Amino acid sequence: MKKLLTTIALTLVMAATINAQPASKLRPNKTVLLYGTELVDNNDPVVGKTIESAGFEMTEQNGLSGQETHPANGNIGNISVNARFDLYFPKKPNGQMIIVCPGGGYSIVSSYNEGVYVADWMLSKGITVAIVKYRLPNGHWEVPLTDVQNTFRYCRAHAQEWGINQIGVMGFSAGGHLAASATNLFTDDVTRPDFSVLIYPVISFDMAITHKGTRFNLIGKDEFWNDRNKLVDEWEKAQARHNELVEYYTLENQITEKTPVTFIAHCTDDRTVPIENTIRYYRKLVEKGVSAEVHIFPRGGHGWGFSAEKFVGKGKDKFAYARSEYETSLERWLSSLR
């Protein structure tokens, strides 16, 4: 009987994985593997009609192994060797492209709410989209940004072929932190976004206002860095390195005159990522002379992404009262850049 129950449980888990579909029939035109040549043991229901390899070399591992997890809400976990991005091409491209970084505290990737549903909206505006399913850092802080920058390299190389003349970045929550990293920590003109869209972003690693999960998953928990079971010199080096990382990934510190134009949206009642993240970032953008537009809505909480009622059902969109205003403003701002 115990074996029978186990078999039933496994069958139910498999069925749940298979049925973990977004509330949209939209699927990518192409899935591009950043490092591998084929999807390995992957059950992602959102995959391109064609799959190809970008051919980049994975120079650093993230320490994760085993299959990805694909729950019904689309929050993909355990992303490692299958790091990839999904490409969506509009019927009437307007010359703009957005590389999207879904959020999830650097522990999962919210591939429906902040991925497929984003693509659905962008395509209706003629914008080409790449949804990045980046490697989760697991304390390997350079890994997610490397994946996004490699996505930029691939897309820049194909921009003329696709009729693209602008490539921006967009991110949500921890994906907002990743997008803000791409916005400021670029290595050259190829990896520098032409514009930046940050939605309820984690910006600061100041413990007073940060999202702790985002900080800890990216650079490690404070307990790791404060471990006293080290020689004095080793402990002091660890403290210095930790302080450097906190400073480096507190992204208002990284804004310069070369930071691209930026659009930000956030809600005052966000209890997950305090509004102070956006306020500090905006003030520094202004200080550096970077053009920025910021929308702060009174309510909506956190994580409202692009989950409009047509996806989640009538009365279930906690941001419904302002969604139209937000989308109209974003569309106007994006159009003004062309």
Buried (B, 14 or more C-beta within 10 A) or exposed (E): EEEEEEEEEEEEEEEEBEEBEBBBEEBBEBBBBBBBEEBEEBBBBBBBEEBEEBEBEBEEEBEBEEBBBBEEEBBBBBBBBBBBBBBBBBEEBBBBBBBBBBBBBBBBBBBBBBBBBBBBBBBEBBBBBBBBBBBBBBBBBBBBBBBBBBBBBBBBEEBEEBEBEBBBBBBBBBBBBBBBBBBBBBEEEEBBBBBBBBBBBBBBBBEEBBBEBBBBBBBBEBEEBEEEEEEEEEBEEBEEEBEEBBEBBBBBBBBEEEBBBBBBBBBEEBEBBBBBBBBBBBEBBEEBEBEBBBBBBEEBBBBBBBBBEEBBEEEEBBBBEBBEEBBEBBBEBBEEBE
